[in-house]
Amino acid sequence: MFHILLSLGAGERHGYAIKREVAARTEGKLKLGPGVLYGSINKMLELGLIDEAEERPDPHLDDERRRYYRITKLGRKAAQAEAARMRELAELAAETFGIRKHA
């Protein structure tokens, strides 16, 4: 879910664009299959982390079957909280294992 929120933090996207952006950002290490992607999207819609966008691109420029999603204020706050949690965890790991920060 965090990767999806990151993708939507940059703007509205349809499911396949989210999948491609996540794969590109992780250099192919994370490939979201349809079940995981759309299962996560549906759960995030239920939780109010994302919304389905009402405005759509020109049908001549896009497939009319695509559904576009955008992050909500709650989703942005959840992503920020998760990023802070990960940062704290990474700092703890660096201290514990003696990992130096990049200069």
C-alpha positions as CSV (number, residue, x, y, z in Angstrom):
1,M,0.0,0.0,0.0
2,F,2.8,2.4,0.8
3,H,4.2,2.0,-2.7
4,I,0.8,2.8,-4.2
5,L,0.5,5.9,-2.0
6,L,3.9,7.0,-3.1
7,S,2.9,6.6,-6.7
8,L,-0.3,8.6,-6.2
9,G,1.5,11.2,-4.3
10,A,2.9,12.5,-7.6
11,G,-0.6,12.7,-9.2
12,E,-3.5,10.7,-10.4
13,R,-2.9,7.4,-12.1
14,H,-4.7,4.4,-13.4
15,G,-3.9,0.9,-12.1
16,Y,-1.6,-0.2,-14.8
17,A,0.4,3.1,-14.5
18,I,0.7,2.5,-10.8
19,K,2.0,-1.0,-11.5
20,R,4.6,0.3,-14.0
21,E,5.7,3.2,-11.7
22,V,6.3,0.9,-8.7
23,A,8.3,-1.5,-10.8
24,A,10.4,1.3,-12.3
25,R,11.0,2.9,-8.9
26,T,12.1,-0.4,-7.3
27,E,14.1,-1.3,-10.4
28,G,11.9,-4.4,-11.0
29,K,12.3,-5.7,-7.4
30,L,8.6,-5.2,-6.7
31,K,6.1,-6.2,-9.4
32,L,2.5,-5.9,-8.3
33,G,0.3,-8.6,-9.8
34,P,-3.3,-7.8,-10.6
35,G,-4.6,-9.5,-7.4
36,V,-2.3,-7.6,-5.1
37,L,-2.6,-4.3,-6.9
38,Y,-6.4,-4.2,-7.2
39,G,-6.9,-5.9,-3.8
40,S,-4.8,-3.1,-2.3
41,I,-6.6,-0.4,-4.3
42,N,-10.0,-1.7,-3.1
43,K,-8.9,-1.8,0.5
44,M,-7.4,1.7,0.3
45,L,-10.7,2.9,-1.2
46,E,-12.6,1.4,1.7
47,L,-10.2,3.0,4.2
48,G,-10.5,6.4,2.5
49,L,-6.7,6.6,1.7
50,I,-7.5,7.0,-2.0
51,D,-10.5,8.1,-4.1
52,E,-11.5,7.3,-7.6
53,A,-11.0,10.4,-9.8
54,E,-14.1,11.8,-11.4
55,E,-12.5,13.6,-14.2
56,R,-11.1,11.5,-17.0
57,P,-8.7,12.2,-19.9
58,D,-10.2,12.7,-23.3
59,P,-11.5,9.2,-24.5
60,H,-9.6,9.6,-27.7
61,L,-6.3,9.8,-25.7
62,D,-7.1,7.0,-23.2
63,D,-9.0,3.8,-22.7
64,E,-12.4,4.6,-21.3
65,R,-12.4,1.4,-19.1
66,R,-9.5,2.7,-17.0
67,R,-10.3,4.0,-13.5
68,Y,-8.1,6.7,-12.2
69,Y,-7.1,7.1,-8.5
70,R,-5.8,9.9,-6.4
71,I,-4.5,10.1,-2.9
72,T,-6.7,11.7,-0.2
73,K,-5.7,14.0,2.7
74,L,-6.0,10.9,5.0
75,G,-3.8,8.9,2.6
76,R,-1.2,11.6,2.4
77,K,-1.1,11.7,6.3
78,A,-0.8,7.9,6.4
79,A,2.0,7.9,3.9
80,Q,3.9,10.7,5.8
81,A,3.5,8.7,9.1
82,E,4.7,5.5,7.5
83,A,7.7,7.3,6.0
84,A,8.6,8.8,9.4
85,R,8.2,5.3,11.0
86,M,10.5,3.8,8.4
87,R,13.1,6.7,8.8
88,E,13.2,6.0,12.6
89,L,13.6,2.3,12.0
90,A,16.4,2.9,9.5
91,E,18.2,5.2,11.9
92,L,17.9,2.6,14.7
93,A,19.3,-0.1,12.4
94,A,22.2,2.2,11.4
95,E,23.0,2.8,15.1
96,T,22.6,-0.8,16.0
97,F,24.8,-2.1,13.1
98,G,27.2,0.8,12.8
99,I,26.1,1.9,9.3
100,R,27.5,5.3,8.4
101,K,25.3,7.9,6.7
102,H,26.3,9.1,3.3
103,A,28.3,12.3,3.3
